[in-house]
């Protein structure tokens, strides 16, 4: 599991070495539609193939990732091996989302062993979040 905290208005780092991967996006801070689009495009370009959004506006994050996946193929048919599965987990307990990420979230064409936890928060919580992930 890789943890990245992304504070508001910062650009995401290069994580393409993790490809292909699953991402759990924990949304604590509000994001504009433009910010969601930038981060969603970054997830697509970096090799995310399964995204689970948890927290504020998680449905909008699910939609943004699916839109970025479509845009990567000029709104044409997406090949099965490049399809990003995106799910919304609202205010589900974090341990349940982590359990889902570890044991249930599977891609039909790839084995996704790496999980990126993207913490969209102004407050760093790496130790707490990593402990919750390990315990799930």
C-alpha positions in Angstrom: 0.0 0.0 0.0 1.2 3.5 -0.9 -0.1 6.6 0.9 -0.1 10.0 -0.7 -1.6 13.1 0.9 -2.7 15.7 -1.6 -3.4 19.0 0.0 -5.7 21.5 -1.9 -4.2 23.2 -4.9 -1.1 20.9 -5.2 -0.4 18.8 -8.3 -0.3 15.0 -7.9 3.1 13.4 -8.1 4.2 10.8 -10.7 3.0 7.4 -9.6 3.1 5.7 -13.0 5.6 3.1 -11.5 2.7 1.7 -9.5 0.8 0.8 -12.7 -1.6 -1.0 -12.8 -3.1 -0.2 -9.4 -6.2 0.3 -7.3 -6.8 3.6 -5.7 -8.8 4.5 -2.6 -9.5 8.2 -2.7 -10.4 9.6 0.7 -12.1 12.9 0.2 -12.1 15.2 3.3 -11.7 18.6 1.6 -14.2 20.0 -0.9 -12.9 20.1 -4.5 -14.1 22.0 -7.5 -15.2 20.1 -10.6 -12.0 21.3 -12.3 -9.9 19.8 -9.4 -11.8 16.5 -9.6 -11.2 16.5 -13.4 -7.4 17.1 -13.0 -7.0 14.4 -10.3 -9.2 12.0 -12.2 -7.2 12.5 -15.4 -4.0 11.9 -13.4 -5.4 8.6 -12.0 -6.3 7.5 -15.6 -2.9 8.4 -17.0 -1.0 6.9 -14.1 -2.5 3.4 -14.5 -5.3 3.3 -12.0 -7.8 0.6 -13.1 -10.0 0.5 -10.0 -11.0 3.6 -8.0 -12.9 3.7 -4.8 -14.1 7.1 -3.6 -14.9 7.6 0.0 -16.1 10.8 1.7 -17.3 14.1 0.5 -18.9 14.1 -3.0 -17.8 10.5 -3.6 -20.5 10.1 -6.3 -19.0 13.1 -8.2 -15.6 11.6 -7.9 -16.9 8.3 -9.3 -18.4 10.2 -12.3 -15.2 12.3 -12.8 -13.0 9.2 -13.0 -15.4 7.5 -15.4 -15.5 10.7 -17.6 -11.7 10.8 -17.6 -11.5 7.2 -18.7 -13.9 7.9 -21.6 -12.0 11.1 -22.5 -8.8 9.1 -22.8 -10.5 7.1 -25.6 -12.1 10.2 -27.3 -15.5 9.1 -25.9 -15.2 5.8 -28.0 -15.4 2.3 -26.7 -12.9 1.5 -23.9 -11.0 -1.7 -24.3 -11.7 -4.1 -21.4 -8.1 -4.1 -20.3 -8.1 -0.3 -20.0 -11.6 0.1 -18.4 -11.5 1.7 -15.0 -14.0 0.4 -12.5 -15.1 3.3 -10.2 -17.2 2.9 -7.1 -18.6 5.4 -4.6 -18.5 4.6 -0.8 -20.0 7.8 0.6 -19.7 7.8 4.4 -19.0 4.1 4.8 -16.6 3.4 7.6 -13.0 3.6 6.3 -12.2 0.1 7.6 -15.0 -1.3 5.4 -13.7 0.5 2.3 -10.2 -0.8 3.0 -11.5 -4.3 3.4 -13.4 -3.9 0.1 -10.2 -2.7 -1.6 -8.1 -5.5 -0.3 -10.5 -8.5 -0.8 -13.3 -7.6 -3.2 -12.1 -5.0 -5.7 -10.9 -7.0 -8.7 -10.4 -6.1 -12.3 -11.5 -8.6 -14.9 -8.3 -8.3 -17.0 -5.6 -7.5 -14.5 -4.3 -8.6 -11.1 -4.1 -5.4 -9.1 -1.7 -5.9 -6.2 -0.8 -2.3 -5.5 -3.2 -0.1 -3.6 -2.7 3.7 -3.6 -4.4 5.5 -0.8 -4.9 9.1 -1.9 -5.8 11.3 1.0 -7.4 14.6 -0.1 -7.0 16.4 3.1 -5.2 19.5 4.5 -4.4 17.5 7.6 -1.8 14.7 7.3 -3.1 11.4 8.7 -0.6 8.9 7.3 0.0 6.9 10.4 -3.7 6.7 11.3 -4.7 5.7 7.7 -1.9 3.2 7.2 -2.9 1.5 10.6 -6.5 1.4 9.5 -5.5 -0.2 6.2 -3.3 -2.8 7.8 -6.1 -3.7 10.3 -8.8 -4.2 7.6 
